[in-house]
Amino acid sequence: RGSAALGKGVLWTVGRGQASSQIPNHVGIPVDSTTISRDAFRIEVHESGATISRPDHVTANALQVNGELLAKGRKMHVDRFPAEILLTKHFRLMLDMT
């Protein structure tokens, strides 16, 4: 369990491991599994909600946003909160606007 405050207008990269200087604005997922990429998905928070996106690389993990599968290289705008993000059944994140 944990939480992170994500500033508006910044593209945040969420993935395995601790914060990395090689990946700007990295939010690390505390998991031991190497099946989760260091660049699993991205979140950008706006005044009107958030944009969730997946990288286009072949090792990108399966990602569901509010039960809807988000394909590699695609993005989705979320404007209802809390929003559930499920990453390969290993990691569940609840995104909320406060």
Chimera marker file (.cmm) of the C-alpha trace (Angstrom):
<marker_set name="trace">
<marker id="1" x="0.000" y="0.000" z="0.000" r="1" g="1" b="0" radius="0.5"/>
<marker id="2" x="1.133" y="3.473" z="-0.754" r="1" g="1" b="0" radius="0.5"/>
<marker id="3" x="0.158" y="6.739" z="-2.351" r="1" g="1" b="0" radius="0.5"/>
<marker id="4" x="1.680" y="9.459" z="-4.474" r="1" g="1" b="0" radius="0.5"/>
<marker id="5" x="0.542" y="13.007" z="-5.203" r="1" g="1" b="0" radius="0.5"/>
<marker id="6" x="0.815" y="13.688" z="-8.930" r="1" g="1" b="0" radius="0.5"/>
<marker id="7" x="1.161" y="17.311" z="-9.983" r="1" g="1" b="0" radius="0.5"/>
<marker id="8" x="-1.068" y="18.641" z="-12.760" r="1" g="1" b="0" radius="0.5"/>
<marker id="9" x="0.381" y="19.151" z="-16.225" r="1" g="1" b="0" radius="0.5"/>
<marker id="10" x="3.255" y="16.693" z="-15.695" r="1" g="1" b="0" radius="0.5"/>
<marker id="11" x="3.604" y="13.399" z="-17.579" r="1" g="1" b="0" radius="0.5"/>
<marker id="12" x="4.241" y="10.737" z="-14.899" r="1" g="1" b="0" radius="0.5"/>
<marker id="13" x="5.710" y="7.341" z="-15.784" r="1" g="1" b="0" radius="0.5"/>
<marker id="14" x="4.573" y="4.454" z="-13.579" r="1" g="1" b="0" radius="0.5"/>
<marker id="15" x="6.517" y="1.205" z="-13.468" r="1" g="1" b="0" radius="0.5"/>
<marker id="16" x="8.577" y="-1.324" z="-11.547" r="1" g="1" b="0" radius="0.5"/>
<marker id="17" x="11.298" y="-0.152" z="-9.218" r="1" g="1" b="0" radius="0.5"/>
<marker id="18" x="12.213" y="2.929" z="-7.311" r="1" g="1" b="0" radius="0.5"/>
<marker id="19" x="12.283" y="6.403" z="-8.772" r="1" g="1" b="0" radius="0.5"/>
<marker id="20" x="14.821" y="6.460" z="-11.576" r="1" g="1" b="0" radius="0.5"/>
<marker id="21" x="16.909" y="9.356" z="-12.830" r="1" g="1" b="0" radius="0.5"/>
<marker id="22" x="16.852" y="7.688" z="-16.260" r="1" g="1" b="0" radius="0.5"/>
<marker id="23" x="13.065" y="8.075" z="-16.471" r="1" g="1" b="0" radius="0.5"/>
<marker id="24" x="11.831" y="11.615" z="-15.706" r="1" g="1" b="0" radius="0.5"/>
<marker id="25" x="8.926" y="11.868" z="-13.226" r="1" g="1" b="0" radius="0.5"/>
<marker id="26" x="9.016" y="8.137" z="-12.461" r="1" g="1" b="0" radius="0.5"/>
<marker id="27" x="6.631" y="6.679" z="-9.868" r="1" g="1" b="0" radius="0.5"/>
<marker id="28" x="7.997" y="3.316" z="-8.744" r="1" g="1" b="0" radius="0.5"/>
<marker id="29" x="5.765" y="0.317" z="-8.058" r="1" g="1" b="0" radius="0.5"/>
<marker id="30" x="7.136" y="-1.696" z="-5.137" r="1" g="1" b="0" radius="0.5"/>
<marker id="31" x="6.970" y="-5.173" z="-6.714" r="1" g="1" b="0" radius="0.5"/>
<marker id="32" x="9.583" y="-7.892" z="-7.052" r="1" g="1" b="0" radius="0.5"/>
<marker id="33" x="8.193" y="-9.191" z="-10.339" r="1" g="1" b="0" radius="0.5"/>
<marker id="34" x="10.307" y="-8.448" z="-13.413" r="1" g="1" b="0" radius="0.5"/>
<marker id="35" x="7.192" y="-9.048" z="-15.516" r="1" g="1" b="0" radius="0.5"/>
<marker id="36" x="6.208" y="-5.439" z="-14.866" r="1" g="1" b="0" radius="0.5"/>
<marker id="37" x="8.061" y="-2.945" z="-17.035" r="1" g="1" b="0" radius="0.5"/>
<marker id="38" x="9.866" y="0.097" z="-15.623" r="1" g="1" b="0" radius="0.5"/>
<marker id="39" x="7.753" y="2.077" z="-18.124" r="1" g="1" b="0" radius="0.5"/>
<marker id="40" x="4.400" y="0.283" z="-17.706" r="1" g="1" b="0" radius="0.5"/>
<marker id="41" x="2.036" y="3.230" z="-18.208" r="1" g="1" b="0" radius="0.5"/>
<marker id="42" x="1.807" y="6.998" z="-17.948" r="1" g="1" b="0" radius="0.5"/>
<marker id="43" x="-0.549" y="9.407" z="-16.220" r="1" g="1" b="0" radius="0.5"/>
<marker id="44" x="-1.024" y="13.079" z="-16.964" r="1" g="1" b="0" radius="0.5"/>
<marker id="45" x="-3.378" y="14.969" z="-14.645" r="1" g="1" b="0" radius="0.5"/>
<marker id="46" x="-5.391" y="17.905" z="-16.049" r="1" g="1" b="0" radius="0.5"/>
<marker id="47" x="-8.026" y="20.233" z="-14.612" r="1" g="1" b="0" radius="0.5"/>
<marker id="48" x="-10.706" y="18.178" z="-16.398" r="1" g="1" b="0" radius="0.5"/>
<marker id="49" x="-9.396" y="14.747" z="-15.367" r="1" g="1" b="0" radius="0.5"/>
<marker id="50" x="-6.474" y="12.547" z="-16.316" r="1" g="1" b="0" radius="0.5"/>
<marker id="51" x="-5.018" y="10.909" z="-19.419" r="1" g="1" b="0" radius="0.5"/>
<marker id="52" x="-3.764" y="7.341" z="-19.014" r="1" g="1" b="0" radius="0.5"/>
<marker id="53" x="-1.484" y="6.063" z="-21.782" r="1" g="1" b="0" radius="0.5"/>
<marker id="54" x="0.575" y="2.973" z="-22.599" r="1" g="1" b="0" radius="0.5"/>
<marker id="55" x="3.911" y="2.944" z="-24.365" r="1" g="1" b="0" radius="0.5"/>
<marker id="56" x="4.112" y="1.256" z="-27.745" r="1" g="1" b="0" radius="0.5"/>
<marker id="57" x="7.065" y="-1.034" z="-26.962" r="1" g="1" b="0" radius="0.5"/>
<marker id="58" x="6.578" y="-4.803" z="-27.165" r="1" g="1" b="0" radius="0.5"/>
<marker id="59" x="7.163" y="-5.440" z="-23.456" r="1" g="1" b="0" radius="0.5"/>
<marker id="60" x="4.342" y="-3.159" z="-22.340" r="1" g="1" b="0" radius="0.5"/>
<marker id="61" x="2.124" y="-4.868" z="-19.773" r="1" g="1" b="0" radius="0.5"/>
<marker id="62" x="-1.629" y="-5.431" z="-20.084" r="1" g="1" b="0" radius="0.5"/>
<marker id="63" x="-3.494" y="-2.492" z="-18.574" r="1" g="1" b="0" radius="0.5"/>
<marker id="64" x="-7.155" y="-1.988" z="-17.722" r="1" g="1" b="0" radius="0.5"/>
<marker id="65" x="-8.695" y="1.355" z="-16.833" r="1" g="1" b="0" radius="0.5"/>
<marker id="66" x="-12.118" y="1.077" z="-15.179" r="1" g="1" b="0" radius="0.5"/>
<marker id="67" x="-12.419" y="-2.452" z="-16.599" r="1" g="1" b="0" radius="0.5"/>
<marker id="68" x="-11.594" y="-1.413" z="-20.180" r="1" g="1" b="0" radius="0.5"/>
<marker id="69" x="-8.438" y="-2.826" z="-21.782" r="1" g="1" b="0" radius="0.5"/>
<marker id="70" x="-6.064" y="-0.109" z="-22.970" r="1" g="1" b="0" radius="0.5"/>
<marker id="71" x="-4.047" y="-1.293" z="-25.979" r="1" g="1" b="0" radius="0.5"/>
<marker id="72" x="-0.314" y="-0.611" z="-26.479" r="1" g="1" b="0" radius="0.5"/>
<marker id="73" x="0.361" y="2.839" z="-27.859" r="1" g="1" b="0" radius="0.5"/>
<marker id="74" x="-3.135" y="4.101" z="-26.961" r="1" g="1" b="0" radius="0.5"/>
<marker id="75" x="-4.457" y="6.602" z="-24.433" r="1" g="1" b="0" radius="0.5"/>
<marker id="76" x="-7.701" y="7.150" z="-22.562" r="1" g="1" b="0" radius="0.5"/>
<marker id="77" x="-9.142" y="10.228" z="-20.867" r="1" g="1" b="0" radius="0.5"/>
<marker id="78" x="-10.695" y="9.668" z="-17.435" r="1" g="1" b="0" radius="0.5"/>
<marker id="79" x="-13.107" y="12.180" z="-15.931" r="1" g="1" b="0" radius="0.5"/>
<marker id="80" x="-14.912" y="10.031" z="-13.315" r="1" g="1" b="0" radius="0.5"/>
<marker id="81" x="-13.136" y="9.333" z="-10.054" r="1" g="1" b="0" radius="0.5"/>
<marker id="82" x="-11.993" y="7.270" z="-8.359" r="1" g="1" b="0" radius="0.5"/>
<marker id="83" x="-10.675" y="5.430" z="-11.422" r="1" g="1" b="0" radius="0.5"/>
<marker id="84" x="-9.315" y="1.894" z="-11.136" r="1" g="1" b="0" radius="0.5"/>
<marker id="85" x="-6.111" y="0.996" z="-12.990" r="1" g="1" b="0" radius="0.5"/>
<marker id="86" x="-5.218" y="-2.703" z="-13.067" r="1" g="1" b="0" radius="0.5"/>
<marker id="87" x="-1.776" y="-3.700" z="-14.325" r="1" g="1" b="0" radius="0.5"/>
<marker id="88" x="-1.393" y="-7.383" z="-15.311" r="1" g="1" b="0" radius="0.5"/>
<marker id="89" x="-3.366" y="-8.525" z="-12.244" r="1" g="1" b="0" radius="0.5"/>
<marker id="90" x="-0.299" y="-7.753" z="-10.100" r="1" g="1" b="0" radius="0.5"/>
<marker id="91" x="-0.956" y="-4.136" z="-9.264" r="1" g="1" b="0" radius="0.5"/>
<marker id="92" x="-4.143" y="-2.186" z="-8.596" r="1" g="1" b="0" radius="0.5"/>
<marker id="93" x="-4.131" y="1.590" z="-8.388" r="1" g="1" b="0" radius="0.5"/>
<marker id="94" x="-7.042" y="3.831" z="-7.486" r="1" g="1" b="0" radius="0.5"/>
<marker id="95" x="-6.668" y="7.268" z="-9.106" r="1" g="1" b="0" radius="0.5"/>
<marker id="96" x="-8.566" y="10.055" z="-7.393" r="1" g="1" b="0" radius="0.5"/>
<marker id="97" x="-8.755" y="13.817" z="-7.840" r="1" g="1" b="0" radius="0.5"/>
<marker id="98" x="-8.496" y="15.835" z="-4.652" r="1" g="1" b="0" radius="0.5"/>
<link id1="1" id2="2" r="1" g="1" b="0" radius="0.2"/>
<link id1="2" id2="3" r="1" g="1" b="0" radius="0.2"/>
<link id1="3" id2="4" r="1" g="1" b="0" radius="0.2"/>
<link id1="4" id2="5" r="1" g="1" b="0" radius="0.2"/>
<link id1="5" id2="6" r="1" g="1" b="0" radius="0.2"/>
<link id1="6" id2="7" r="1" g="1" b="0" radius="0.2"/>
<link id1="7" id2="8" r="1" g="1" b="0" radius="0.2"/>
<link id1="8" id2="9" r="1" g="1" b="0" radius="0.2"/>
<link id1="9" id2="10" r="1" g="1" b="0" radius="0.2"/>
<link id1="10" id2="11" r="1" g="1" b="0" radius="0.2"/>
<link id1="11" id2="12" r="1" g="1" b="0" radius="0.2"/>
<link id1="12" id2="13" r="1" g="1" b="0" radius="0.2"/>
<link id1="13" id2="14" r="1" g="1" b="0" radius="0.2"/>
<link id1="14" id2="15" r="1" g="1" b="0" radius="0.2"/>
<link id1="15" id2="16" r="1" g="1" b="0" radius="0.2"/>
<link id1="16" id2="17" r="1" g="1" b="0" radius="0.2"/>
<link id1="17" id2="18" r="1" g="1" b="0" radius="0.2"/>
<link id1="18" id2="19" r="1" g="1" b="0" radius="0.2"/>
<link id1="19" id2="20" r="1" g="1" b="0" radius="0.2"/>
<link id1="20" id2="21" r="1" g="1" b="0" radius="0.2"/>
<link id1="21" id2="22" r="1" g="1" b="0" radius="0.2"/>
<link id1="22" id2="23" r="1" g="1" b="0" radius="0.2"/>
<link id1="23" id2="24" r="1" g="1" b="0" radius="0.2"/>
<link id1="24" id2="25" r="1" g="1" b="0" radius="0.2"/>
<link id1="25" id2="26" r="1" g="1" b="0" radius="0.2"/>
<link id1="26" id2="27" r="1" g="1" b="0" radius="0.2"/>
<link id1="27" id2="28" r="1" g="1" b="0" radius="0.2"/>
<link id1="28" id2="29" r="1" g="1" b="0" radius="0.2"/>
<link id1="29" id2="30" r="1" g="1" b="0" radius="0.2"/>
<link id1="30" id2="31" r="1" g="1" b="0" radius="0.2"/>
<link id1="31" id2="32" r="1" g="1" b="0" radius="0.2"/>
<link id1="32" id2="33" r="1" g="1" b="0" radius="0.2"/>
<link id1="33" id2="34" r="1" g="1" b="0" radius="0.2"/>
<link id1="34" id2="35" r="1" g="1" b="0" radius="0.2"/>
<link id1="35" id2="36" r="1" g="1" b="0" radius="0.2"/>
<link id1="36" id2="37" r="1" g="1" b="0" radius="0.2"/>
<link id1="37" id2="38" r="1" g="1" b="0" radius="0.2"/>
<link id1="38" id2="39" r="1" g="1" b="0" radius="0.2"/>
<link id1="39" id2="40" r="1" g="1" b="0" radius="0.2"/>
<link id1="40" id2="41" r="1" g="1" b="0" radius="0.2"/>
<link id1="41" id2="42" r="1" g="1" b="0" radius="0.2"/>
<link id1="42" id2="43" r="1" g="1" b="0" radius="0.2"/>
<link id1="43" id2="44" r="1" g="1" b="0" radius="0.2"/>
<link id1="44" id2="45" r="1" g="1" b="0" radius="0.2"/>
<link id1="45" id2="46" r="1" g="1" b="0" radius="0.2"/>
<link id1="46" id2="47" r="1" g="1" b="0" radius="0.2"/>
<link id1="47" id2="48" r="1" g="1" b="0" radius="0.2"/>
<link id1="48" id2="49" r="1" g="1" b="0" radius="0.2"/>
<link id1="49" id2="50" r="1" g="1" b="0" radius="0.2"/>
<link id1="50" id2="51" r="1" g="1" b="0" radius="0.2"/>
<link id1="51" id2="52" r="1" g="1" b="0" radius="0.2"/>
<link id1="52" id2="53" r="1" g="1" b="0" radius="0.2"/>
<link id1="53" id2="54" r="1" g="1" b="0" radius="0.2"/>
<link id1="54" id2="55" r="1" g="1" b="0" radius="0.2"/>
<link id1="55" id2="56" r="1" g="1" b="0" radius="0.2"/>
<link id1="56" id2="57" r="1" g="1" b="0" radius="0.2"/>
<link id1="57" id2="58" r="1" g="1" b="0" radius="0.2"/>
<link id1="58" id2="59" r="1" g="1" b="0" radius="0.2"/>
<link id1="59" id2="60" r="1" g="1" b="0" radius="0.2"/>
<link id1="60" id2="61" r="1" g="1" b="0" radius="0.2"/>
<link id1="61" id2="62" r="1" g="1" b="0" radius="0.2"/>
<link id1="62" id2="63" r="1" g="1" b="0" radius="0.2"/>
<link id1="63" id2="64" r="1" g="1" b="0" radius="0.2"/>
<link id1="64" id2="65" r="1" g="1" b="0" radius="0.2"/>
<link id1="65" id2="66" r="1" g="1" b="0" radius="0.2"/>
<link id1="66" id2="67" r="1" g="1" b="0" radius="0.2"/>
<link id1="67" id2="68" r="1" g="1" b="0" radius="0.2"/>
<link id1="68" id2="69" r="1" g="1" b="0" radius="0.2"/>
<link id1="69" id2="70" r="1" g="1" b="0" radius="0.2"/>
<link id1="70" id2="71" r="1" g="1" b="0" radius="0.2"/>
<link id1="71" id2="72" r="1" g="1" b="0" radius="0.2"/>
<link id1="72" id2="73" r="1" g="1" b="0" radius="0.2"/>
<link id1="73" id2="74" r="1" g="1" b="0" radius="0.2"/>
<link id1="74" id2="75" r="1" g="1" b="0" radius="0.2"/>
<link id1="75" id2="76" r="1" g="1" b="0" radius="0.2"/>
<link id1="76" id2="77" r="1" g="1" b="0" radius="0.2"/>
<link id1="77" id2="78" r="1" g="1" b="0" radius="0.2"/>
<link id1="78" id2="79" r="1" g="1" b="0" radius="0.2"/>
<link id1="79" id2="80" r="1" g="1" b="0" radius="0.2"/>
<link id1="80" id2="81" r="1" g="1" b="0" radius="0.2"/>
<link id1="81" id2="82" r="1" g="1" b="0" radius="0.2"/>
<link id1="82" id2="83" r="1" g="1" b="0" radius="0.2"/>
<link id1="83" id2="84" r="1" g="1" b="0" radius="0.2"/>
<link id1="84" id2="85" r="1" g="1" b="0" radius="0.2"/>
<link id1="85" id2="86" r="1" g="1" b="0" radius="0.2"/>
<link id1="86" id2="87" r="1" g="1" b="0" radius="0.2"/>
<link id1="87" id2="88" r="1" g="1" b="0" radius="0.2"/>
<link id1="88" id2="89" r="1" g="1" b="0" radius="0.2"/>
<link id1="89" id2="90" r="1" g="1" b="0" radius="0.2"/>
<link id1="90" id2="91" r="1" g="1" b="0" radius="0.2"/>
<link id1="91" id2="92" r="1" g="1" b="0" radius="0.2"/>
<link id1="92" id2="93" r="1" g="1" b="0" radius="0.2"/>
<link id1="93" id2="94" r="1" g="1" b="0" radius="0.2"/>
<link id1="94" id2="95" r="1" g="1" b="0" radius="0.2"/>
<link id1="95" id2="96" r="1" g="1" b="0" radius="0.2"/>
<link id1="96" id2="97" r="1" g="1" b="0" radius="0.2"/>
<link id1="97" id2="98" r="1" g="1" b="0" radius="0.2"/>
</marker_set>
